[in-house]
Amino acid sequence: AQTVTQSQPEMSVQEAETVTLSCTYDTSESDYYLFWYKQPPSRQMILVIRQEAYKQQNATENRFSVNFQKAAKSFSLKISDSQLGDAAMYFCALDGTASKLTFGTGTRLQVTL
Amino acid sequence: NAGVTQTPKFRVLKTGQSMTLLCAQDMNHEYMYWYRQDPGMGLRLIHYSVGEGTTAKGEVPDGYNVSRLKKQNFLLGLESAAPSQTSVYFCASSWGYGYTFGSGTRLTVV
């Protein structure tokens, strides 16, 4: 079985500052993918960033980047220059077994002025 | 290109009633999934399908049935709704490691 753990139920960041959301996971697979999804109040699941486990280089997408530590099974998301529109639920997810996504419990991010 | 479409978007059921949630995708994806989202628990996999005519159980399958008679459609059925099935339901489809989600169905069982 694969598991994903997000230990921060809520986080807060000031506008223009940087925040890091934590995620740890467990899988017996050697090849897998990790994801961060954003869910705003509209409920839509929006892909933020994706990391392939066989790639050592950390993925980046504009203001979003990850710190992927394969040995430690850690996959944190860094949001730089935070904006009000970044406020949402963020879910970490793992695809490692039979093409099924396993999600963490989520981190609610608040962005303050 | 509509992506993944879920119907209905909202529904209120009485305990014991039955209903079917429809998921349709127009991307020719082989894999389709049904998840439920509850506060503090993230998204949990109910059932999934790896192709037309196939279905398999996920993490929380009890009380639900599914069918995939056509590649583009994945139906989730509740035969006898219970208050514990009050949740937001998401359908998703995938090909490779790219997932597309529907906008969700909020179901309340009273």
Interface residues (C-beta under 8 A of the other chain):
Chain A: V4 Q6 P9 Y33 F35 S42 R43 Q44 M45 L47 R50 E52 F91 D95 A98 S99 K100 L101 T102 F103 G104 T105 G106
Chain B: Y31 Y33 Y35 G40 M41 G42 L43 R44 L45 Y48 V50 G58 V88 F90 A92 S94 Y97 Y99 F101 S103 G104
